[in-house]
């Protein structure tokens, strides 16, 4: 599993990180929740509201026991996904002080995703879903099904000296 740490300005995140997210599926959360995920070895559904809610309302995927993910593999409109990711889902500002953790789903599991259009078809969008971005993964995502983790800190500075990324790739146990 690859682990990357990024420190960027918001404009840098838009310019440098959003293009790297194209074609990928990921769960984004706060650093505190990320530590719990790593300790438990899984990303669980929040059907029982055991994790803090980012917004109130009936979430289509949470209600059905799915893990919500940002799906930039099946949702390919750059303009619509960027707008949804930045203004509706706030992917670069999940935790306190502009920190987020991204867990990237291995491509071999993309076929298990339920796309946002299922909500539109079933409920006419009467339940919460982020169109053009959100998909659901049934039940839970095991850490072994994650291929990479990014820790992202968005600063208020317009320029971050010394670059923006540190990469760590631990060896897989044999």
N, C-alpha and C positions, 0 to 999 in steps of 0.2 A: 504494500500500500504506500503510495506517495503522500507525503505531508508537505504542504507549502504554507509559509507565513507571508502575508502581504501587508504592507503599510502604504497606503495611498491617500491622496486627496479624493474627494467625491468625483471631480472631473477626471482624475487619473483612473479611478475605478471604472467609470463609464468608458473611457478611451482604451484602457489596457486590459481590464478584466472581462467586461461584457463580451468582447469578441471571442475570448477564450472559452466562454460558457456556451457558445453556439454549438448545437448538436448534442449537448449533454443533458442529463437528468440529475437533479440534486435536491437534497433536503437541506434547508437553511434554518439555523436556529441560533440561540444565544450561546456564548461561550460556556455559561453555567450549565445549560441543558446539554451541551456537547460533552462535557465531562461526565455527566450522568449516563449519556449514551455509550461512551467508551467504557465506563465501569460496568454497565449492564450487558454490553455486547450486542445491543439491539436498539433500533429506533422503533418505539412502540406507537400504536395508534393512540389518539387522545379521545377516544369515544366516551370514556368515563370522566373526562375533564380533570384528570389527575395532574396534568401539566398546566402551567399558567396559560391563559388564553390571550392571544394578541388582539382579538376583537370579539365582541359579543355577537350573538346571532347563531342561526342554525347553519353550520357548515356542512355542505353536501357530503364531503369525504369523511369528516370526523364522525358524523351521525351514522355512517355505514361501516365504521371500523377500519378505515383506510389511513395510511400515512400520507399526508399532503407533500407533494414534491413539485419543484419547478421543472417543467418539461420543455426544454429548448431543443429537443430532438424532433418531436412530432409537431410542435408549434414553430413554424419556420418564418413567419412574417417578422422581419427585424423591427420594424416600426412598432407593431402591436405588442410584441413580447418585451421590447425595451420599455415601453410605456407602462405595461402591466408590472414588470419587475421593479421598476424604480418608483412609480407613483402609487401603485396599489399594494404591492407586496413588500416594498422597502427592503430589498434583499441585502443592501449594504448597511443596514442600520437595525439589526435585530436586537442587539443587547445594549447595555449602557455604554455611553461614550463611543458610539459608532462601530461597535465590534459585532462580527458575525462569524459563524462557523458553517462551512459548506461540506456536506457529505455526498460524494458522487457515487451514484448507483452504477454498478458494472453493466456494460451494454448487454450482456447476456440475459439480463432481467427486464429489459425494456418491453418485451412482449406481454408482461403481466400487468402493465399499467392500464388504468381506466382513465380515459381522457375527459376533459371538462365538458365536451359535447354530450356526454352521457347525462350530465345534470340538466343541460338544456333540453334534451329529448325527454327525460323523465319528469322534470319538475317545471320546465319552462323558465329556468333560472330563478325560481322562487326561493331557493336555498342559496347560501353563500358559496360562491366559487369565483376564482379569478380567471375570466375568459382569456384565451390566447396564451395562457401560462401554466395553470395548475393542472396536475393529474393526480391520481390516487394510486397507491400501492397497497394491495390487500394485507391486512393484519399487521405485520411488522417487517422491518428490513433488518436482517442480521448484519453485523459488522463485517462478516466475511464476504458479504455481497457488495461492500463498498470498496471502490478501487482507489479513491484518493480523498483526502481531507484538506480543505483550505481554511486557515485562520485569517480573517481579514479585519484590519483595523483602519477605519477611514478617519483621517485627521482633518483638522480645519485649515491646515496649511495648503497652499496651492502647489508647493513643490516639496517633495520629500527627498532630502539629500541622500546620496549613496544608492540610488535605485529603489526598487520597490519589492523585491522578492528574495526570500531565502528558501531553499529547497532542501528537504531531508527525505531520503528514500531508504528506510530500514530494510534490511534483508529479510526475506520470508524465512520463518523457521523451517528447518528441514526435518 
